[in-house]
């Protein structure tokens, strides 16, 4: 089970190089349910994953503060990944993910590249919905966008106009070096 919240940020934390960083490349084969393939490179080592996410059989509470779904991940070979990534719907997303310790959690700060350069948001996963509701975000977080589809990677991958729509909405303002 995946229980997470997603936030835009005001400013990048100082000295991102002090945090573990993964370079991610991912694409979507299907969006309902979500079927994603991902390449993750950490410290020069690549891994390849097929991920299935579904809300089937889960009720979204009216007062929910977190996105809840079933998630299953399975390893892929590099060859299988290369074959599947060539078949994705829409764009392949490239981003750096910084793993930032915060209280008892890890903030996953995604800094996008390519067509989505300038988009930066943070995700935090929780052990349960109560912890998600009680979470107090650091002061460099801005807006909770957990339920805003424009911040779902699947939407970003398949919407050709996503970069322009996010720029017009003032959501891609960060200067990223």
C-alpha positions as CSV (number, residue, x, y, z in Angstrom):
1,X,0.0,0.0,0.0
2,X,1.3,3.4,-0.9
3,X,0.1,6.4,1.2
4,X,1.6,9.7,0.1
5,X,1.2,13.5,0.0
6,X,2.7,15.8,-2.7
7,X,3.8,19.5,-2.3
8,X,5.1,22.3,-4.5
9,X,8.1,24.1,-3.0
10,X,9.1,27.7,-2.4
11,X,12.8,27.3,-2.7
12,X,15.2,24.5,-3.2
13,X,17.0,23.3,0.0
14,X,20.6,24.5,0.3
15,X,23.3,22.2,-1.0
16,X,21.4,19.4,-2.6
17,X,24.7,17.6,-3.2
18,X,24.7,16.5,0.5
19,X,21.7,14.2,-0.1
20,X,21.4,10.8,-1.9
21,X,20.3,11.4,-5.5
22,X,18.8,9.0,-8.0
23,X,18.5,9.8,-11.7
24,X,15.2,8.5,-12.9
25,X,13.8,7.9,-16.3
26,X,10.2,6.6,-16.5
27,X,7.3,6.1,-18.8
28,X,3.7,4.9,-18.6
29,X,2.3,1.9,-20.5
30,X,-1.2,2.4,-19.0
31,X,-2.8,4.9,-16.8
32,X,-5.9,3.0,-15.3
33,X,-4.5,1.1,-13.7
34,X,-1.1,2.7,-13.7
35,X,1.6,0.5,-15.3
36,X,5.0,2.3,-15.3
37,X,8.5,1.3,-16.2
38,X,11.4,3.1,-14.5
39,X,15.2,3.1,-14.7
40,X,16.9,4.3,-11.6
41,X,20.6,5.2,-11.4
42,X,22.1,5.6,-8.0
43,X,25.9,5.9,-7.4
44,X,26.4,4.7,-11.0
45,X,24.3,1.5,-10.5
46,X,21.2,1.1,-12.7
47,X,18.1,-0.8,-11.7
48,X,14.9,-1.4,-13.7
49,X,11.4,-1.7,-12.3
50,X,7.9,-2.4,-13.6
51,X,5.4,-0.8,-11.2
52,X,1.6,-1.5,-11.0
53,X,-0.6,1.0,-9.1
54,X,-4.3,0.7,-8.6
55,X,-7.1,2.1,-6.4
56,X,-9.4,-0.8,-7.3
57,X,-11.4,-1.7,-4.2
58,X,-10.1,1.3,-2.2
59,X,-12.5,4.0,-1.1
60,X,-11.2,7.6,-1.2
61,X,-12.4,9.2,2.0
62,X,-14.1,12.6,1.7
63,X,-11.7,14.2,4.1
64,X,-8.6,12.4,2.9
65,X,-5.3,14.2,3.1
66,X,-3.2,11.5,1.3
67,X,-3.4,9.6,-1.9
68,X,-3.8,5.9,-1.2
69,X,-3.3,3.1,-3.7
70,X,-2.1,-0.5,-4.0
71,X,1.4,-0.7,-5.4
72,X,3.4,-3.7,-6.7
73,X,7.0,-3.4,-8.0
74,X,8.8,-6.1,-10.0
75,X,12.4,-6.0,-11.2
76,X,13.1,-5.9,-15.0
77,X,16.2,-6.7,-17.0
78,X,17.8,-3.9,-18.9
79,X,16.7,-5.5,-22.1
80,X,13.0,-5.8,-21.0
81,X,13.1,-2.2,-19.8
82,X,14.5,-0.9,-23.1
83,X,11.8,-2.8,-25.0
84,X,9.0,-1.5,-22.8
85,X,10.2,2.1,-22.6
86,X,10.0,2.3,-26.4
87,X,6.2,1.5,-26.1
88,X,5.1,4.1,-23.6
89,X,2.2,6.6,-24.0
90,X,3.5,10.2,-24.2
91,X,6.8,11.5,-23.1
92,X,9.5,9.7,-21.1
93,X,10.0,11.7,-17.9
94,X,13.5,12.4,-16.7
95,X,14.2,13.8,-13.2
96,X,16.6,13.7,-10.3
97,X,15.2,12.6,-7.0
98,X,16.9,13.8,-3.9
99,X,16.2,11.8,-0.7
100,X,16.1,14.3,2.2
101,X,15.7,13.1,5.8
102,X,13.0,15.0,7.7
103,X,11.8,14.0,11.1
104,X,11.0,10.3,10.8
105,X,10.3,10.6,7.1
106,X,12.2,10.9,3.8
107,X,11.2,13.7,1.5
108,X,11.6,12.7,-2.1
109,X,12.4,16.0,-3.9
110,X,11.9,15.6,-7.7
111,X,13.7,18.0,-10.0
112,X,12.5,17.5,-13.5
113,X,14.6,17.7,-16.7
114,X,14.0,18.0,-20.4
115,X,10.6,19.5,-21.4
116,X,9.6,19.7,-17.7
117,X,12.7,21.6,-16.6
118,X,11.6,24.1,-13.9
119,X,9.1,21.7,-12.3
120,X,10.0,20.7,-8.8
121,X,7.9,19.0,-6.2
122,X,8.2,16.9,-3.1
123,X,6.5,13.7,-2.1
124,X,6.4,12.1,1.3
125,X,5.2,8.5,2.0
126,X,3.6,7.5,5.2
127,X,2.9,4.3,7.2
128,X,-0.8,5.1,7.5
129,X,-3.4,7.8,6.8
130,X,-3.3,9.1,10.3
131,X,0.5,9.9,10.0
132,X,-0.2,11.6,6.7
133,X,-2.9,13.8,8.2
134,X,-0.7,14.7,11.2
135,X,2.4,15.6,9.0
136,X,3.7,19.2,9.4
137,X,5.6,20.2,6.3
138,X,8.9,22.0,6.5
139,X,8.8,25.7,5.8
140,X,10.3,25.4,2.3
141,X,7.2,23.5,1.2
142,X,4.5,25.7,-0.4
143,X,1.2,24.1,-1.5
144,X,-0.3,20.6,-0.9
145,X,-1.0,19.3,-4.4
146,X,-1.7,15.7,-3.5
147,X,-5.1,15.6,-5.4
148,X,-4.1,17.9,-8.3
149,X,-3.8,15.7,-11.4
150,X,-1.3,18.1,-12.9
151,X,1.3,16.8,-10.4
152,X,0.8,13.1,-11.3
153,X,3.7,11.8,-13.3
154,X,1.2,9.9,-15.6
155,X,-0.5,13.2,-16.5
156,X,2.8,14.9,-17.0
157,X,3.9,12.1,-19.4
158,X,0.8,12.0,-21.6
159,X,-0.2,15.7,-21.7
160,X,1.6,17.3,-24.6
161,X,0.8,20.8,-23.3
162,X,1.7,20.0,-19.7
163,X,4.9,22.2,-19.6
164,X,3.0,25.3,-21.0
165,X,-0.1,24.8,-18.8
166,X,2.1,24.6,-15.7
167,X,4.1,27.6,-16.7
168,X,0.9,29.6,-17.3
169,X,-0.4,28.6,-13.9
170,X,2.9,29.8,-12.3
171,X,3.9,26.3,-11.2
172,X,7.3,26.1,-13.0
173,X,9.0,29.2,-11.7
174,X,12.0,27.7,-10.0
175,X,15.4,28.3,-11.5
176,X,17.2,24.9,-11.4
177,X,20.9,24.6,-11.9
